[in-house]
């Protein structure tokens, strides 16, 4: 038999729904689902008119599920020394063979979403300084875009690898108007279609009080999952009783936490403005210290059903108790 030529363009398909966020003393679990890459191989067929020359005509889709995993000590320090042998991975309680493993500081496509509504008036200088601090954590190959939002979102700076362009876009920003946070995420997910890298994250600077969006929370959660983005939020919240807050502002902490947890990201509630810089450093550190586990599911059915994923550790004996954060499921592709 003649050898087959293999063509493998890869792309990412995102799974949908997520299950609840849970945490245990051994392994806190972040709610969301893994990415699903499809490797498409071409098997040649033979045509009598071609005198035995292989003619590719049969395509077979082979899914590769990618699971981002973040491992920390009990106090939140990232653990980056583990190897493939220290992980076990299960789908619907059936152990899977980990066929790809990465722990490198790979470049990331990052969207910065910056709240310019009137409720940010007294927080704008600290939030801007925090964004500048986050940019200092960047890998030289990272790319960024900037969206400012109040009554409506605006893409101020498209994808760039020059952090100075992001800083310029933030420098003259002045708060006013209402808050269209969900519409800003809608615009950001659309922009991520032009991302250069498979790792994609949105970093939100906001008090989380949405009161002017056309898109619903449910619609945005599905868009984020389909767009395969992780959300990291810095919710900048005032102390209770500082002023009379609107219903939307009171719901801000819950909204930002839900958006982050649905995508396997993290939410960092900020009660004092001097905490912003530390939160930015932690987000940058988390983006640099993820493991990426890949496997081809033992269940080959392309039925669109939800598949639950579990990651466990068998770490070296000299390490302290570890916590594991990962996406806990995905929806299988459909033919």
C-alpha positions in Angstrom: 0.0 0.0 0.0 1.4 3.4 -0.9 2.1 5.7 2.1 -0.6 8.2 2.8 0.2 11.9 2.9 -1.1 13.6 6.0 -2.4 17.1 6.2 -3.1 18.4 9.7 -4.5 22.0 10.0 -5.5 22.5 13.6 -8.2 24.8 15.0 -10.0 25.1 18.2 -13.7 24.3 18.7 -15.1 25.3 22.1 -17.4 23.3 24.2 -20.4 24.8 25.8 -22.0 24.5 29.3 -20.2 24.3 32.6 -20.9 22.7 35.9 -20.6 24.4 39.3 -17.4 25.7 40.8 -16.2 23.5 43.6 -13.2 23.3 45.9 -11.8 20.6 48.1 -8.8 20.5 50.4 -7.0 18.4 47.8 -8.0 20.1 44.6 -10.1 23.2 44.0 -11.8 22.9 40.6 -12.5 25.8 38.3 -15.7 25.5 36.3 -15.6 25.6 32.5 -14.7 23.2 29.8 -11.6 22.3 27.8 -10.8 23.4 24.4 -11.3 20.8 21.6 -8.9 20.9 18.7 -9.7 18.9 15.6 -6.8 17.3 13.7 -8.0 16.6 10.2 -6.1 13.9 8.4 -6.5 13.1 4.7 -6.6 9.4 3.6 -5.9 9.0 -0.2 -8.2 7.1 -2.5 -7.2 5.7 -5.9 -8.8 6.6 -9.2 -8.3 4.3 -12.2 -7.9 7.4 -14.4 -5.0 8.6 -12.4 -2.9 5.5 -13.0 -2.5 4.8 -9.3 -1.8 8.4 -8.2 -3.3 8.9 -4.7 -6.1 11.4 -4.7 -7.1 12.7 -1.3 -10.9 12.5 -0.9 -11.7 11.0 2.5 -11.4 13.3 5.6 -11.3 11.9 9.1 -11.7 14.3 12.1 -9.7 13.3 15.2 -10.6 15.5 18.2 -7.8 16.6 20.6 -9.1 17.9 23.9 -6.9 20.5 25.5 -7.2 21.1 29.3 -5.5 24.1 30.8 -4.4 23.2 34.4 -3.1 25.6 37.1 -1.4 24.0 40.2 -0.7 26.0 43.4 0.4 25.5 47.0 -2.1 26.1 49.7 -1.1 29.8 49.8 -1.5 30.3 46.1 2.1 29.9 44.9 2.3 28.4 41.4 3.9 25.0 41.1 5.7 24.7 37.7 8.0 21.8 38.2 5.6 18.9 37.5 5.9 16.6 34.5 3.4 14.6 32.5 3.9 11.6 34.8 2.5 13.6 37.7 -0.9 14.0 36.1 -3.8 11.6 35.6 -6.7 12.6 33.4 -10.2 11.1 33.2 -13.2 11.6 30.9 -16.6 10.4 32.3 -14.6 8.4 34.9 -12.5 6.6 32.1 -8.8 7.3 32.3 -7.4 8.9 29.1 -3.9 8.8 27.8 -2.2 12.2 27.9 -0.8 12.5 24.4 0.5 16.1 24.6 1.9 18.1 27.5 3.2 21.6 27.7 4.4 23.8 30.6 6.2 26.5 28.6 5.6 30.2 28.9 3.8 30.3 25.5 2.6 33.6 24.1 -1.0 34.7 24.9 -3.5 36.9 23.0 -4.9 39.2 25.7 -7.9 41.6 25.5 -8.0 44.4 28.1 -11.5 45.6 28.9 -11.5 48.9 30.8 -14.5 50.4 32.5 -15.0 54.1 31.9 -18.5 54.5 33.4 -19.3 57.2 35.9 -19.0 54.8 38.8 -15.3 54.5 38.1 -14.7 58.2 38.6 -12.8 57.9 41.9 -11.0 54.7 40.9 -9.8 55.5 37.4 -6.2 56.5 38.3 -5.5 53.4 40.4 -7.2 51.2 37.8 -5.1 52.7 35.0 -1.9 52.3 37.0 -2.8 48.6 37.6 -3.3 48.1 33.9 0.1 49.5 33.3 1.5 47.2 35.9 -0.1 44.2 34.2 1.5 45.1 30.9 4.9 44.8 32.6 4.3 41.1 33.1 4.0 40.5 29.3 5.9 38.0 27.3 7.6 39.9 24.4 5.6 37.8 21.9 2.2 38.5 23.6 -0.4 40.5 21.7 -3.0 42.8 23.2 -6.0 44.8 22.3 -7.9 47.5 24.3 -11.6 48.0 24.7 -12.9 51.0 26.6 -16.6 50.9 27.6 -19.2 53.0 29.3 -22.6 53.5 27.5 -21.2 51.4 24.7 -17.9 49.6 24.1 -15.2 50.9 21.7 -12.2 49.1 20.3 -9.5 51.7 20.9 -6.5 49.7 20.0 -6.6 46.6 17.8 -4.2 43.7 18.3 -0.6 45.0 18.9 2.6 43.6 20.4 3.6 47.0 21.6 2.4 47.7 25.1 3.0 51.4 24.6 0.0 51.5 22.2 -2.2 50.2 25.0 -0.8 52.7 27.5 -1.5 55.5 25.0 -5.1 54.4 24.6 -5.6 54.4 28.4 -3.8 57.7 29.2 -6.5 60.1 28.1 -9.5 58.0 29.2 -12.1 59.8 31.3 -15.1 58.2 33.1 -18.7 59.1 32.3 -22.0 57.5 31.5 -23.4 54.1 32.3 -21.9 50.6 32.1 -22.2 48.1 29.1 -19.9 45.4 30.4 -21.6 42.5 28.7 -21.6 44.4 25.3 -17.9 45.0 25.8 -17.3 41.2 26.3 -19.3 40.6 23.1 -17.0 42.9 21.2 -13.9 41.3 22.7 -14.9 37.8 21.8 -15.5 39.0 18.2 -12.0 40.6 18.2 -10.5 37.3 19.5 -11.4 35.7 16.2 -8.3 37.5 14.9 -6.0 36.2 17.6 -2.6 34.8 16.6 -2.4 32.3 19.5 -4.6 29.5 20.8 -4.2 30.7 24.4 -6.6 33.6 24.8 -7.6 35.7 27.9 -9.7 38.7 28.7 -8.6 40.9 31.6 -11.5 43.1 32.9 -11.0 46.2 35.1 -14.4 47.2 36.3 -16.8 47.5 39.3 -19.0 45.0 37.5 -22.2 46.9 37.6 -23.8 46.4 34.1 -26.8 48.6 33.4 -26.7 49.4 29.7 -26.0 46.2 27.7 -28.1 44.8 24.9 -26.6 41.4 25.3 -27.8 39.1 28.1 -25.6 37.4 30.7 -26.6 34.0 29.3 -25.7 34.9 25.8 -22.3 36.3 26.8 -21.4 33.2 28.8 -22.1 31.0 25.8 -20.1 33.4 23.5 -17.1 33.3 25.8 -17.1 29.5 25.9 -17.5 29.2 22.1 -14.7 31.8 21.7 -12.4 29.8 24.0 -11.3 32.7 26.2 -10.4 32.7 29.9 -11.7 35.6 31.8 -9.6 37.3 34.6 -11.5 40.0 36.4 -10.4 42.7 38.9 -13.6 43.8 40.5 -13.0 47.2 42.0 -15.7 47.5 44.7 -16.4 50.1 47.3 -16.9 49.3 50.9 -20.5 48.8 52.0 -22.2 52.1 53.0 -19.8 54.4 51.2 -22.7 55.6 49.0 -26.0 54.4 47.8 -25.3 51.9 45.1 -27.6 50.9 42.2 -28.9 47.3 41.9 -26.5 46.7 39.1 -23.5 47.8 41.1 -24.6 45.6 44.0 -24.7 42.7 41.6 -21.2 43.5 40.2 -19.2 41.1 42.4 -21.5 38.2 41.6 -21.4 38.9 37.8 -17.6 39.2 37.5 -17.1 36.0 39.6 -19.6 34.1 37.4 -18.0 35.3 34.2 -14.5 34.2 35.4 -15.6 30.9 36.8 -17.5 29.9 33.7 -14.3 30.2 31.6 -11.7 28.7 34.0 -10.3 32.1 34.8 -10.1 33.9 38.2 -11.8 36.8 39.8 -9.9 39.1 42.2 -12.2 41.3 44.3 -10.6 44.6 45.1 -11.8 46.3 48.3 -8.8 48.6 48.6 -7.3 50.4 45.6 -3.8 49.5 46.8 -4.6 45.9 46.1 -4.8 46.4 42.4 -1.1 46.1 41.6 -0.8 42.8 43.5 -3.9 41.4 41.7 -2.3 42.3 38.3 0.9 40.6 39.2 -1.0 37.4 40.2 -3.0 37.4 36.9 0.2 37.8 34.9 1.9 35.0 36.9 -1.1 32.6 36.4 -1.0 33.2 32.7 2.7 32.2 32.7 2.4 29.1 34.8 -0.3 26.9 33.2 0.1 23.3 32.1 -1.7 22.3 29.0 -2.8 18.6 28.8 -4.0 17.1 25.6 -5.7 13.8 24.8 -7.8 12.1 22.1 -11.0 10.8 23.8 -11.4 7.1 24.1 -15.1 7.7 23.3 -15.2 8.5 19.6 -18.8 9.5 19.4 -19.5 12.9 17.9 -22.9 13.3 19.6 -22.8 16.8 21.1 -23.1 15.4 24.6 -21.4 16.9 27.6 -18.3 15.0 28.8 -17.0 15.5 32.3 -13.3 15.8 32.8 -11.3 15.2 36.0 -7.6 15.8 36.6 -5.8 14.3 39.6 -2.2 14.6 40.8 0.5 12.1 41.8 3.1 14.7 42.9 6.6 14.1 44.3 6.6 13.3 48.0 8.6 16.4 48.9 5.9 18.8 47.8 3.3 20.3 50.1 -0.4 19.8 49.7 -1.4 21.1 46.2 -4.5 22.7 44.8 -5.5 22.1 41.1 -7.6 24.5 39.0 -8.9 23.2 35.7 -11.9 23.2 33.3 -14.1 20.3 34.2 -15.9 19.4 31.0 -16.6 20.0 27.3 -19.3 19.2 24.8 -18.4 16.7 22.1 -18.4 17.9 18.5 -21.3 17.1 16.2 -20.9 15.7 12.7 
